[in-house]
Structure formats: structure tokens, C-alpha cells
Amino acid sequence: MKLLLAMSKKIEIGIIGGSGYVAGELLRILVNHPYGAIKYVQSKSQHDKKVSSIHNDLIGDCQLKFTEFWDTTVDVIFLCGGHQQSKKFLSENYVAPEIKIIDLSQDFRLGNTKQSHGRDFVYGLPEHNIEKIKNTQSIANPGCFATAITLSLLPVIQLIKEDVHIHAITGSTGSGQSASPSTHFSWRNNNVSIYKAFSHQHLGEINETLRDVCPEFNAEVNFIPIRGNFTRGIFTSIYFKATLSEEDLITRFKNHYKHSPFVIVADVNPDLKQVINTNKILVYPKKHEDKVLIISVIDNLIKGAAGQAVQNLNLMFGIKESAGLKLKSVAF
């Protein structure tokens, strides 16, 4: 599999649970992937319909129809069915060990859930686990908030001795495609609200990864998630006390991410539109007296989900990490 780049055969891809927002973004990336070929898109609820009838942005780019069933004649499957659906799928279906799995739910991200159904799932944060990702058959793709927050803290985790304070605002697509009162346009528009204060499900993977990097880390991570009145993107502001200079702070970030193609250490205060529609994360470290402030921005559907999944695909198959991911932001 690692030699596919040198072969004429493309990576054959199956997508399970193909009708949601994340699957739509995954398809948009994969239809133009230089080394990938989508073999099928499975969806029980939409079977026999054209994929482009649900994902309208693919009109003219994708001729596939949703299929009710999946098959094993692929090199990799993406599980996009949502939380608890991946466990259900693997409980009901046998996936041969030679078929790689990239799971976009939260089912296999934490602790002993990483060992499941005869597989060892690697936490798929490339900027942290790149070598493990290259050598695994199974990936648990990180959550969107977890991606933005963890990448903002990895270069400075050893410096943090007191509580970390995080405010992060997300677009409505972070809640998925199924309608709910808090995603309804009439409620969300011109509105903002806090939810799951100090208890968001991504806190588990954030803390687990930070302690994997720095076992002695025991500061409390205080996380306030906020619903924003826009559709996509995550904007985070993080602060904590530390004694280093601003020059040292910026140097830490630039050195830490010098080999990471999608992490941009910004020189000026970033805004959300700079990353929408891309697999980038912009991080902006700044010193304010005795406090470090880190601002970061990502597209929750791409770097926070589908784009990162393709980044993991590339690493698993030994091809260029950025293949298929040269995406331009929508600036206005």
C-alpha cells in the first residue's frame, strides 16, 4: 500500500454514511484527489439518489449514486455515519484487516476505546502522531474543537503551570446536518450562546493528548464553547500565565511546526475567513504582560474533519501529506 504513489493503480475509497456535512466535504476533496478514486458512497436513507442531489456543490463533478450497501473491494473506508454509528457498523460488519479505516466519529478517540473490533485505532492528529499514523491500519480522526485547541497548546504545554482558559466559537455546521432548535436559522441568526460549559466532549481527547506529550501536565483546562451565528469555522482564544518573552514564544511555535504544512504561525491577528474552505490552521501567539494569548482559526468541516481525514489518508498510503488539499480560502 505504501508504494501506491509509484503505481498506476489509484487508492480505491469507500464512504460509509455519505449524506451528511462532513461526508459532503470529504467528497468535494476526494473527487479531485490525484491518487484517490471513490468507488462507492453508502447511505441507507438516500440510496439510489444521485450524490449531487444531496451535495449540490458536486453537480457536474460527481456522477455517483448513493448505494444502500458497502463492499470490501476497496483499499480504505471512511466512516462518516456519526457518533455511535461507527461502533454499530463494525459490530455488524466484518472489515478485513488489510482494509484501512478512517473513522470521523468520536467512537475510538479515547483510552481503551482505541482498541476495538480487533483493531488499534491511532489518534489521527498528524502534527502529533505522524509516525504512528504512517504505520497504522485504523485512524480515529480528532474532533474539530480538539484539533484547534490542541494544536494551539502543543508547543507550550511544558510551560503551563496554572489553569488554561479557552473560549471557542463555532459555526452551526459543527452540530451536523440534522435539524435542531439551536441550528435553526431563525434562532441562530443574529444570536450567540454558550453550551456545555466546562463539560464539552472534546475535553477528554484534548487532555489525553496534552498529557501524552507532557505526562506531568496537571493544570485545569477551562473550556467555554460558544455557538456562533455563522455556518462554518472555529475561532479560539486561549490564555494562561507564563514567564517567557514574546520572541521566545513565537520561536517555540515556529520551530514546533516547521515541518507541518498546514499549520501557519501568523504574524498578524487572524480572522476566520482566512481559513474557510482550507485545511489550514492559523495560530497567533502573543504575550500580554504575564499572560500568553493564543488565537487560532480553522474550518471545522475541513481541518476539523474531512480535510484532516484526507491528510491522514495521504500519510497512511505514503503519499505527499498535502495531496488533494491545496485549497484556497474564501476571503469575501
DOTOR-411075 format. One record per residue (C-alpha): residue in three letters; residue number from 1; y, z negated, x negated; chain. Coordinates in steps of 0.02 Angstrom, whole numbers, plus 32768, in hexadecimal, padded with zeros to 4 digits. Layout:
N
(ALA; NUM; (Y; Z; X); A)
...
***
This chain:
332
(MET; 1; (8000; 8000; 8000); A)
(LYS; 2; (8077; 7FD9; 7F71); A)
(LEU; 3; (806A; 808E; 7F36); A)
(LEU; 4; (80A2; 80E0; 7FD9); A)
(LEU; 5; (8147; 8112; 7F8B); A)
(ALA; 6; (80EB; 8187; 7F15); A)
(MET; 7; (8080; 81CF; 7FA1); A)
(SER; 8; (80A4; 8250; 8026); A)
(LYS; 9; (8061; 81DE; 80AE); A)
(LYS; 10; (80E7; 817A; 8109); A)
(ILE; 11; (80D4; 80C5; 813E); A)
(GLU; 12; (808E; 80CB; 81EF); A)
(ILE; 13; (80E3; 804B; 825F); A)
(GLY; 14; (80B7; 7FFC; 8306); A)
(ILE; 15; (8132; 7F95; 836C); A)
(ILE; 16; (80F2; 7F13; 83E8); A)
(GLY; 17; (816B; 7EDE; 8470); A)
(GLY; 18; (81E1; 7F6F; 845C); A)
(SER; 19; (825E; 7F61; 84EB); A)
(GLY; 20; (82D4; 7ED5; 84B0); A)
(TYR; 21; (8374; 7ED4; 844B); A)
(VAL; 22; (8321; 7EB1; 83A3); A)
(ALA; 23; (829D; 7F37; 83BD); A)
(GLY; 24; (8327; 7FB2; 83EA); A)
(GLU; 25; (8382; 7F8E; 8346); A)
(LEU; 26; (82DE; 7F99; 82E7); A)
(LEU; 27; (82BE; 8044; 8332); A)
(ARG; 28; (836E; 807F; 830A); A)
(ILE; 29; (8351; 8054; 8253); A)
(LEU; 30; (829E; 8094; 8248); A)
(VAL; 31; (82BB; 8140; 8296); A)
(ASN; 32; (831F; 816A; 81F8); A)
(HIS; 33; (82B6; 8109; 817A); A)
(PRO; 34; (8287; 817C; 80EA); A)
(TYR; 35; (81D9; 8133; 80D2); A)
(GLY; 36; (81AB; 80F9; 8181); A)
(ALA; 37; (8163; 814E; 821A); A)
(ILE; 38; (815D; 80F8; 82C4); A)
(LYS; 39; (80B1; 8118; 830F); A)
(TYR; 40; (80C6; 80B9; 83B3); A)
(VAL; 41; (8139; 8042; 8411); A)
(GLN; 42; (80D9; 7FCE; 8484); A)
(SER; 43; (8123; 7F80; 8522); A)
(LYS; 44; (80BF; 7F4D; 85BA); A)
(SER; 45; (8159; 7F45; 8627); A)
(GLN; 46; (819C; 7FF1; 85F6); A)
(HIS; 47; (80FE; 8055; 85D0); A)
(ASP; 48; (8107; 8112; 85EB); A)
(LYS; 49; (81C5; 810F; 85EC); A)
(LYS; 50; (8224; 8166; 8562); A)
(VAL; 51; (825D; 80EE; 84DC); A)
(SER; 52; (830A; 813B; 84E7); A)
(SER; 53; (8313; 8111; 85A1); A)
(ILE; 54; (8319; 8058; 8572); A)
(HIS; 55; (836C; 8065; 84C8); A)
(ASN; 56; (83F2; 80E2; 84F9); A)
(ASP; 57; (843B; 80F2; 844B); A)
(LEU; 58; (839A; 814A; 8416); A)
(ILE; 59; (83B3; 81E0; 848A); A)
(GLY; 60; (8393; 827A; 8421); A)
(ASP; 61; (834C; 8213; 8391); A)
(CYS; 62; (82A8; 81D0; 83D7); A)
(GLN; 63; (822C; 8232; 8442); A)
(LEU; 64; (81AC; 81A7; 8451); A)
(LYS; 65; (8173; 8157; 84F3); A)
(PHE; 66; (8146; 80A0; 8504); A)
(THR; 67; (808B; 8084; 8505); A)
(GLU; 68; (8034; 7FF7; 8561); A)
(PHE; 69; (7FB6; 7FDE; 84D5); A)
(TRP; 70; (7FBA; 7FCE; 841A); A)
(ASP; 71; (7F41; 800F; 8398); A)
(THR; 72; (7F0A; 7FE1; 82E9); A)
(THR; 73; (7F29; 8088; 8294); A)
(VAL; 74; (7FCB; 8051; 8243); A)
(ASP; 75; (7FFE; 8002; 819F); A)
(VAL; 76; (8072; 7F7E; 81EA); A)
(ILE; 77; (809D; 7F37; 8293); A)
(PHE; 78; (8140; 7EE4; 82C5); A)
(LEU; 79; (812E; 7E5B; 8348); A)
(CYS; 80; (81CC; 7E60; 83B3); A)
(GLY; 81; (818E; 7E0E; 8452); A)
(GLY; 82; (81F3; 7D6E; 8443); A)
(HIS; 83; (81CA; 7CB9; 8424); A)
(GLN; 84; (8118; 7C82; 844D); A)
(GLN; 85; (80E8; 7D37; 846C); A)
(SER; 86; (80B0; 7D55; 83B9); A)
(LYS; 87; (8037; 7CC3; 83C0); A)
(LYS; 88; (7FF6; 7D05; 8465); A)
(PHE; 89; (7FE1; 7DB5; 8421); A)
(LEU; 90; (7F7F; 7D7B; 8388); A)
(SER; 91; (7F14; 7D08; 83F3); A)
(GLU; 92; (7EE3; 7D98; 8463); A)
(ASN; 93; (7ED5; 7E24; 83E2); A)
(TYR; 94; (7E80; 7E3A; 833B); A)
(VAL; 95; (7EF0; 7E82; 82B5); A)
(ALA; 96; (7E90; 7EB6; 8219); A)
(PRO; 97; (7EC5; 7E60; 8177); A)
(GLU; 98; (7EFB; 7F05; 8129); A)
(ILE; 99; (7F80; 7F1F; 81B0); A)
(LYS; 100; (8022; 7ECA; 8182); A)
(ILE; 101; (8080; 7E64; 8204); A)
(ILE; 102; (813B; 7E43; 820F); A)
(ASP; 103; (815E; 7DC5; 829A); A)
(LEU; 104; (820E; 7DB8; 82E0); A)
(SER; 105; (81EE; 7D1F; 834B); A)
(GLN; 106; (81FA; 7C6A; 8313); A)
(ASP; 107; (813F; 7C4F; 8329); A)
(PHE; 108; (810D; 7C48; 8270); A)
(ARG; 109; (81A9; 7C0F; 8214); A)
(LEU; 110; (818B; 7B56; 81FF); A)
(GLY; 111; (8112; 7AE3; 81A5); A)
(ASN; 112; (805E; 7AF4; 81DA); A)
(THR; 113; (8087; 7B81; 8255); A)
(LYS; 114; (8090; 7BF3; 81BC); A)
(GLN; 115; (7FD2; 7BEA; 81B1); A)
(SER; 116; (7F94; 7C39; 8251); A)
(HIS; 117; (7F0C; 7CAF; 828E); A)
(GLY; 118; (7EC3; 7CBF; 81E0); A)
(ARG; 119; (7F69; 7CF3; 8195); A)
(ASP; 120; (7FE8; 7C9F; 8123); A)
(PHE; 121; (8095; 7CCD; 8161); A)
(VAL; 122; (811D; 7CD2; 80DC); A)
(TYR; 123; (81CD; 7CA4; 8112); A)
(GLY; 124; (8225; 7D4B; 8104); A)
(LEU; 125; (82CD; 7D20; 80B9); A)
(PRO; 126; (82D2; 7DA1; 802B); A)
(GLU; 127; (835D; 7D4B; 7FCA); A)
(HIS; 128; (82EE; 7CB0; 7FBE); A)
(ASN; 129; (8239; 7CEB; 7FC6); A)
(ILE; 130; (823B; 7D99; 7F7C); A)
(GLU; 131; (819E; 7D8B; 7F0F); A)
(LYS; 132; (8137; 7D3A; 7F99); A)
(ILE; 133; (8170; 7DC1; 8012); A)
(LYS; 134; (8137; 7E49; 7F9A); A)
(ASN; 135; (8089; 7DFF; 7F94); A)
(THR; 136; (8064; 7DCF; 8048); A)
(GLN; 137; (8017; 7E22; 80E0); A)
(SER; 138; (8077; 7DBA; 815F); A)
(ILE; 139; (8131; 7D94; 8174); A)
(ALA; 140; (818A; 7D18; 81E5); A)
(ASN; 141; (8238; 7D64; 81F4); A)
(PRO; 142; (82C2; 7CDF; 81EF); A)
(GLY; 143; (8333; 7CB4; 8281); A)
(CYS; 144; (83E3; 7CFB; 8287); A)
(PHE; 145; (8442; 7C56; 8277); A)
(ALA; 146; (83C8; 7C1E; 81F1); A)
(THR; 147; (83E8; 7CBC; 818C); A)
(ALA; 148; (84A5; 7CAA; 818E); A)
(ILE; 149; (84A6; 7BEF; 816B); A)
(THR; 150; (841B; 7BE7; 80E9); A)
(LEU; 151; (8462; 7C77; 8082); A)
(SER; 152; (850B; 7C1F; 8087); A)
(LEU; 153; (84C1; 7B81; 803C); A)
(LEU; 154; (843B; 7BB8; 7FC1); A)
(PRO; 155; (84AF; 7BCD; 7F29); A)
(VAL; 156; (84F8; 7B1E; 7F3D); A)
(ILE; 157; (846A; 7AB8; 7F87); A)
(GLN; 158; (8458; 7A4F; 7EE9); A)
(LEU; 159; (850F; 7A19; 7EF7); A)
(ILE; 160; (8507; 79D5; 7FA7); A)
(LYS; 161; (84FE; 7917; 7FAB); A)
(GLU; 162; (8553; 78F4; 8052); A)
(ASP; 163; (8544; 793C; 8102); A)
(VAL; 164; (8557; 79F6; 8120); A)
(HIS; 165; (85BF; 7A2B; 81B7); A)
(ILE; 166; (85A0; 7AD4; 8208); A)
(HIS; 167; (85F4; 7B30; 8296); A)
(ALA; 168; (85A7; 7BD9; 82BF); A)
(ILE; 169; (85D6; 7C4C; 834D); A)
(THR; 170; (855F; 7CD3; 838C); A)
(GLY; 171; (8566; 7D68; 83FE); A)
(SER; 172; (850A; 7D75; 84A3); A)
(THR; 173; (847E; 7DE4; 845E); A)
(GLY; 174; (8440; 7D4B; 8401); A)
(SER; 175; (83F9; 7D0E; 84A6); A)
(GLY; 176; (838D; 7DA9; 84BE); A)
(GLN; 177; (838C; 7E30; 8543); A)
(SER; 178; (8352; 7DC7; 85D6); A)
(ALA; 179; (83E5; 7D99; 8645); A)
(SER; 180; (841E; 7CE5; 8650); A)
(PRO; 181; (84BC; 7C8D; 8690); A)
(SER; 182; (8500; 7C77; 85E0); A)
(THR; 183; (84ED; 7D31; 85B5); A)
(HIS; 184; (8536; 7D74; 8657); A)
(PHE; 185; (85D6; 7DD7; 8633); A)
(SER; 186; (863C; 7D7B; 86B6); A)
(TRP; 187; (8615; 7CD5; 8664); A)
(ARG; 188; (8613; 7D08; 85AD); A)
(ASN; 189; (86B1; 7D72; 85AC); A)
(ASN; 190; (8750; 7D12; 857B); A)
(ASN; 191; (86E5; 7C78; 8564); A)
(VAL; 192; (8699; 7C0B; 84DC); A)
(SER; 193; (861F; 7B78; 84E1); A)
(ILE; 194; (85B4; 7B09; 8473); A)
(TYR; 195; (84F9; 7AFE; 848D); A)
(LYS; 196; (8467; 7AA0; 843D); A)
(ALA; 197; (84DE; 7A37; 83D4); A)
(PHE; 198; (8483; 79E9; 833F); A)
(SER; 199; (83DB; 7A23; 8386); A)
(HIS; 200; (83D0; 7ADF; 8376); A)
(GLN; 201; (8321; 7B1F; 8352); A)
(HIS; 202; (8358; 7B77; 82B2); A)
(LEU; 203; (8382; 7AD0; 8260); A)
(GLY; 204; (82CA; 7AB8; 8238); A)
(GLU; 205; (82BC; 7B55; 81CF); A)
(ILE; 206; (8366; 7B38; 817F); A)
(ASN; 207; (8335; 7A89; 8143); A)
(GLU; 208; (8287; 7AC1; 810E); A)
(THR; 209; (82CC; 7B4E; 80A2); A)
(LEU; 210; (8354; 7AE4; 8054); A)
(ARG; 211; (82D6; 7A5E; 8025); A)
(ASP; 212; (8261; 7AE3; 7FE1); A)
(VAL; 213; (82EC; 7B14; 7F69); A)
(CYS; 214; (8326; 7A62; 7F46); A)
(PRO; 215; (82A1; 79DF; 7F73); A)
(GLU; 216; (831C; 794F; 7F57); A)
(PHE; 217; (8395; 7994; 7FD8); A)
(ASN; 218; (83A8; 790E; 805F); A)
(ALA; 219; (8456; 792A; 80A5); A)
(GLU; 220; (8467; 793D; 8160); A)
(VAL; 221; (8489; 79ED; 81A0); A)
(ASN; 222; (84FB; 79E0; 8238); A)
(PHE; 223; (84F5; 7A83; 8297); A)
(ILE; 224; (8560; 7AB0; 832E); A)
(PRO; 225; (852E; 7B59; 8379); A)
(ILE; 226; (85B0; 7BB0; 83E5); A)
(ARG; 227; (85A1; 7C3D; 8464); A)
(GLY; 228; (8624; 7CC1; 8443); A)
(ASN; 229; (8671; 7D3E; 84BB); A)
(PHE; 230; (8630; 7DD7; 845D); A)
(THR; 231; (8588; 7E2E; 8459); A)
(ARG; 232; (854D; 7E2A; 83A5); A)
(GLY; 233; (856A; 7DD2; 8301); A)
(ILE; 234; (856C; 7D22; 82B9); A)
(PHE; 235; (8603; 7CCF; 8268); A)
(THR; 236; (85E2; 7C2C; 820B); A)
(SER; 237; (8654; 7BAD; 81BB); A)
(ILE; 238; (8601; 7B28; 8150); A)
(TYR; 239; (8651; 7A9A; 80EF); A)
(PHE; 240; (861C; 7A06; 8084); A)
(LYS; 241; (8663; 799C; 7FF7); A)
(ALA; 242; (8648; 79CF; 7F42); A)
(THR; 243; (86A2; 79BC; 7E9B); A)
(LEU; 244; (8690; 7A67; 7E48); A)
(SER; 245; (8724; 7ADE; 7E32); A)
(GLU; 246; (873E; 7B78; 7E9D); A)
(GLU; 247; (871C; 7BE6; 7E06); A)
(ASP; 248; (8674; 7B92; 7DE9); A)
(LEU; 249; (864D; 7B9D; 7EA2); A)
(ILE; 250; (8669; 7C59; 7EA9); A)
(THR; 251; (8609; 7C73; 7E07); A)
(ARG; 252; (8574; 7C17; 7E50); A)
(PHE; 253; (8570; 7C8D; 7EE5); A)
(LYS; 254; (8586; 7D2B; 7E7F); A)
(ASN; 255; (84FF; 7CFA; 7E03); A)
(HIS; 256; (8487; 7CC3; 7E8A); A)
(TYR; 257; (8494; 7D67; 7EEA); A)
(LYS; 258; (84AF; 7DE4; 7E5E); A)
(HIS; 259; (8406; 7E35; 7E83); A)
(SER; 260; (8413; 7E2A; 7F41); A)
(PRO; 261; (844D; 7ED2; 7F86); A)
(PHE; 262; (8483; 7E92; 8031); A)
(VAL; 263; (84E2; 7DF4; 8001); A)
(ILE; 264; (8599; 7E16; 7FE0); A)
(VAL; 265; (8602; 7D8A; 7F96); A)
(ALA; 266; (86AA; 7DB1; 7FE6); A)
(ASP; 267; (874F; 7D9F; 7F8B); A)
(VAL; 268; (87B2; 7D90; 802C); A)
(ASN; 269; (8795; 7D36; 80D0); A)
(PRO; 270; (8715; 7DA2; 812D); A)
(ASP; 271; (8710; 7DD3; 81E3); A)
(LEU; 272; (867E; 7DFB; 8254); A)
(LYS; 273; (869C; 7EB6; 8268); A)
(GLN; 274; (867E; 7ED0; 81AE); A)
(VAL; 275; (85C4; 7EB3; 81C6); A)
(ILE; 276; (85A0; 7EED; 8278); A)
(ASN; 277; (851C; 7F77; 8276); A)
(THR; 278; (84E9; 7F4C; 81C1); A)
(ASN; 279; (8468; 7EE6; 8163); A)
(LYS; 280; (84EF; 7E90; 80FD); A)
(ILE; 281; (8521; 7DDB; 80F5); A)
(LEU; 282; (85D1; 7DB7; 80B6); A)
(VAL; 283; (85E7; 7D0A; 806C); A)
(TYR; 284; (8692; 7CC5; 803F); A)
(PRO; 285; (868F; 7C21; 7FDA); A)
(LYS; 286; (8734; 7BC4; 7FCC); A)
(LYS; 287; (876B; 7B1A; 7F8B); A)
(HIS; 288; (87E4; 7AAE; 7FF0); A)
(GLU; 289; (880D; 7A10; 7F8D); A)
(ASP; 290; (8768; 79AF; 7F89); A)
(LYS; 291; (8710; 7A1D; 8007); A)
(VAL; 292; (86AF; 7ABF; 7FF6); A)
(LEU; 293; (86C5; 7B39; 8086); A)
(ILE; 294; (864C; 7BC9; 8099); A)
(ILE; 295; (866A; 7C51; 811B); A)
(SER; 296; (85E1; 7CCF; 813D); A)
(VAL; 297; (85C8; 7D5F; 81B7); A)
(ILE; 298; (852F; 7DC4; 81EA); A)
(ASP; 299; (84F6; 7E36; 8275); A)
(ASN; 300; (8479; 7DC8; 82D2); A)
(LEU; 301; (840F; 7E5D; 8309); A)
(ILE; 302; (8405; 7EAF; 825D); A)
(LYS; 303; (8412; 7E38; 81C8); A)
(GLY; 304; (83E2; 7DAE; 8242); A)
(ALA; 305; (834A; 7E0C; 8285); A)
(ALA; 306; (831B; 7EC5; 827F); A)
(GLY; 307; (8371; 7EF6; 81DD); A)
(GLN; 308; (8328; 7E62; 8180); A)
(ALA; 309; (827E; 7E91; 81C7); A)
(VAL; 310; (8290; 7F40; 817C); A)
(GLN; 311; (82CB; 7EF3; 80D9); A)
(ASN; 312; (8227; 7E90; 80DA); A)
(LEU; 313; (81C5; 7F2E; 8104); A)
(ASN; 314; (820F; 7F83; 806B); A)
(LEU; 315; (81E2; 7EF3; 7FF9); A)
(MET; 316; (8131; 7EE4; 803F); A)
(PHE; 317; (810F; 7F9C; 801D); A)
(GLY; 318; (815F; 7FA1; 7F71); A)
(ILE; 319; (81ED; 8017; 7F9C); A)
(LYS; 320; (82A7; 8005; 7F7E); A)
(GLU; 321; (82E6; 7F69; 7FD6); A)
(SER; 322; (8379; 7FC6; 8024); A)
(ALA; 323; (8315; 805C; 8065); A)
(GLY; 324; (8350; 808B; 8114); A)
(LEU; 325; (83D3; 8003; 8113); A)
(LYS; 326; (846E; 805B; 80D4); A)
(LEU; 327; (84CC; 8039; 8175); A)
(LYS; 328; (8588; 8042; 818D); A)
(SER; 329; (85E7; 7FBC; 81EC); A)
(VAL; 330; (864B; 7FDE; 8289); A)
(ALA; 331; (86FB; 7FAB; 8255); A)
(PHE; 332; (8758; 7FCF; 82F7); A)
***
